[in-house]
Amino acid sequence: MVKLTFENCVTKLGKRIDPAKATELSLVNKQIDDVGSFVKFEQLETLDLSGNRFRFEREIQGLFDAPKLKALNLTGNAIQKIAHYRDIVIARIPTLEVLDKIKITSSERDSAMSWFMNKDKSDSEAIVDPLLNQDPLANEIRQVELERESRKKELDLLQKENLDKKLKLEKEKKELEEEDKET
């Protein structure tokens, strides 16, 4: 277990950098699975925690304290797979403008805030910890299934894009052949 806190950032970074004044922090693939409060990261605007081990909302709650956070990247973390993930993060970090490299629109923010304000406690616990009562092997199997499903969706989208491109090229080719026949 690796927990990211202000104090261990100060310890690890030493005098090279003052985390309280840092505006950008990249901790990609560091096996981090929990964070402490980010309230002391007073100037932090951009945070990249992609490729770590966050699974549940409670493991990222400390990020909700970051006073100026504008861009947060959590791609490659299992937490992205929980229901209403974007709604939760957007509603809990009002200064956020970009989540996982995707700009947050005003309508998305409104929708997230509305969902967050209207969710009830029992629903929240089910959404936040969908894997909590399962054994570790079941969690791993579920994670693999979610990743497979995500990859399948990506592949389907790529295949559709390729088909669209192919159809467009065939149409352009046909138009060029017709132009050639006319001349």
C-alpha positions as CSV (number, residue, x, y, z in Angstrom):
1,M,0.0,0.0,0.0
2,V,1.4,3.4,-1.0
3,K,-0.4,6.4,0.4
4,L,0.3,9.9,-1.0
5,T,0.4,12.7,1.6
6,F,1.8,16.2,1.7
7,E,4.3,15.0,4.3
8,N,5.7,12.1,2.3
9,C,5.9,14.3,-0.8
10,V,8.0,16.8,1.2
11,T,10.2,14.0,2.5
12,K,10.7,12.4,-0.9
13,L,11.2,15.6,-2.9
14,G,13.3,17.2,-0.2
15,K,14.5,20.8,-0.8
16,R,14.3,20.5,-4.6
17,I,10.6,21.5,-4.6
18,D,8.1,22.9,-2.2
19,P,4.8,21.0,-2.7
20,A,2.8,23.9,-1.3
21,K,4.0,26.0,-4.3
22,A,3.9,23.3,-7.0
23,T,1.4,24.0,-9.7
24,E,1.8,20.7,-11.5
25,L,2.5,17.2,-10.1
26,S,2.9,14.0,-12.1
27,L,2.9,10.7,-10.3
28,V,2.2,8.2,-13.1
29,N,2.5,4.5,-12.4
30,K,3.7,4.8,-8.8
31,Q,1.5,2.1,-7.3
32,I,-0.4,4.7,-5.3
33,D,-3.7,3.4,-3.9
34,D,-4.7,6.1,-1.4
35,V,-4.2,9.8,-0.9
36,G,-4.3,12.0,2.2
37,S,-5.7,15.6,2.2
38,F,-4.5,17.8,-0.6
39,V,-5.4,21.0,1.3
40,K,-1.7,22.0,1.7
41,F,-1.1,21.7,-2.0
42,E,-2.2,25.3,-2.2
43,Q,-1.1,26.1,-5.8
44,L,-1.6,22.7,-7.4
45,E,-3.6,23.1,-10.6
46,T,-2.6,19.9,-12.6
47,L,-2.3,16.4,-11.1
48,D,-1.6,13.3,-13.1
49,L,-2.2,10.1,-11.1
50,S,-2.7,7.8,-14.1
51,G,-1.8,4.2,-13.9
52,N,-2.0,3.8,-10.2
53,R,-4.2,1.6,-8.0
54,F,-7.2,3.7,-7.0
55,R,-10.4,1.6,-6.9
56,F,-12.9,3.4,-4.6
57,E,-14.0,7.0,-3.9
58,R,-12.7,6.8,-0.4
59,E,-9.1,6.3,-1.8
60,I,-9.2,9.6,-3.6
61,Q,-11.2,11.7,-1.1
62,G,-8.1,13.7,-0.2
63,L,-8.0,15.1,-3.7
64,F,-11.4,16.8,-3.0
65,D,-9.5,19.2,-0.7
66,A,-7.2,20.6,-3.4
67,P,-8.1,24.3,-3.4
68,K,-7.1,25.1,-7.0
69,L,-7.1,21.8,-8.9
70,K,-8.1,22.4,-12.5
71,A,-6.9,19.2,-14.3
72,L,-6.9,15.7,-12.9
73,N,-5.9,12.5,-14.7
74,L,-6.9,9.2,-13.2
75,T,-6.8,7.1,-16.4
76,G,-5.7,3.6,-15.9
77,N,-7.1,3.3,-12.4
78,A,-9.9,0.9,-11.6
79,I,-11.9,3.7,-10.1
80,Q,-12.9,4.8,-13.6
81,K,-15.1,1.7,-13.8
82,I,-17.4,2.6,-10.9
83,A,-20.8,3.9,-11.8
84,H,-21.1,7.7,-11.9
85,Y,-17.3,8.1,-11.5
86,R,-17.1,11.3,-13.5
87,D,-20.2,12.7,-11.7
88,I,-18.6,12.0,-8.3
89,V,-15.3,13.6,-9.1
90,I,-16.7,16.6,-10.9
91,A,-19.2,17.3,-8.1
92,R,-16.6,16.9,-5.4
93,I,-13.9,19.2,-7.0
94,P,-15.7,22.3,-8.1
95,T,-12.6,23.9,-9.5
96,L,-12.0,21.0,-11.9
97,E,-12.0,21.9,-15.7
98,V,-10.5,18.8,-17.2
99,L,-10.9,15.2,-16.0
100,D,-9.0,12.3,-17.6
101,K,-7.9,14.6,-20.4
102,I,-11.6,15.4,-21.2
103,K,-12.8,19.0,-20.8
104,I,-15.8,19.3,-18.5
105,T,-18.7,21.1,-20.1
106,S,-21.0,23.3,-18.1
107,S,-23.9,20.9,-18.9
108,E,-21.8,17.9,-17.6
109,R,-21.0,19.9,-14.4
110,D,-24.7,20.7,-13.9
111,S,-25.7,17.1,-14.5
112,A,-23.0,15.9,-12.1
113,M,-24.1,18.3,-9.4
114,S,-27.7,17.4,-9.8
115,W,-26.9,13.7,-9.6
116,F,-24.7,14.2,-6.6
117,M,-27.2,16.3,-4.7
118,N,-30.1,13.8,-5.4
119,K,-28.3,10.5,-4.7
120,D,-29.3,8.8,-1.5
121,K,-27.0,7.2,1.0
122,S,-27.6,3.6,0.3
123,D,-27.3,4.2,-3.5
124,S,-24.0,6.0,-2.8
125,E,-22.5,3.2,-0.9
126,A,-23.5,0.7,-3.7
127,I,-22.0,2.9,-6.3
128,V,-18.8,3.7,-4.5
129,D,-17.9,0.2,-3.4
130,P,-19.3,-2.2,-6.0
131,L,-16.6,-4.8,-5.3
132,L,-16.2,-4.3,-1.5
133,N,-17.8,-7.6,-0.3
134,Q,-16.1,-9.9,-2.8
135,D,-12.9,-11.8,-2.3
136,P,-9.7,-10.6,-4.0
137,L,-9.9,-13.2,-6.8
138,A,-13.5,-12.1,-7.6
139,N,-12.3,-8.5,-7.6
140,E,-9.5,-9.4,-10.1
141,I,-11.9,-11.3,-12.3
142,R,-14.3,-8.4,-12.3
143,Q,-11.5,-6.0,-13.1
144,V,-10.4,-8.1,-16.1
145,E,-14.0,-8.4,-17.3
146,L,-14.4,-4.6,-17.1
147,E,-11.2,-4.0,-18.9
148,R,-12.2,-6.5,-21.6
149,E,-15.6,-4.8,-22.0
150,S,-13.8,-1.4,-22.2
151,R,-11.4,-2.7,-24.9
152,K,-14.3,-4.2,-26.8
153,K,-16.1,-0.9,-26.9
154,E,-12.9,0.8,-28.0
155,L,-12.4,-1.8,-30.8
156,D,-16.0,-1.4,-31.9
157,L,-15.6,2.3,-32.1
158,L,-12.4,2.0,-34.1
159,Q,-14.0,-0.5,-36.5
160,K,-16.9,1.9,-37.0
161,E,-14.5,4.8,-37.7
162,N,-12.6,2.6,-40.1
163,L,-15.8,1.6,-41.9
164,D,-16.8,5.2,-42.1
165,K,-13.4,6.1,-43.6
166,K,-13.6,3.3,-46.1
167,L,-17.1,4.3,-47.2
168,K,-16.0,7.9,-47.6
169,L,-13.0,6.8,-49.6
170,E,-15.1,4.6,-51.8
171,K,-17.6,7.5,-52.4
172,E,-14.7,9.8,-53.3
173,K,-13.2,7.2,-55.6
174,K,-16.6,6.8,-57.3
175,E,-17.0,10.5,-57.7
176,L,-13.5,10.8,-59.2
177,E,-14.3,7.9,-61.7
178,E,-17.5,9.7,-62.7
179,E,-15.6,12.9,-63.2
180,D,-13.1,11.1,-65.3
181,K,-15.9,9.6,-67.5
182,E,-17.4,13.0,-68.0
183,T,-14.1,14.4,-69.3
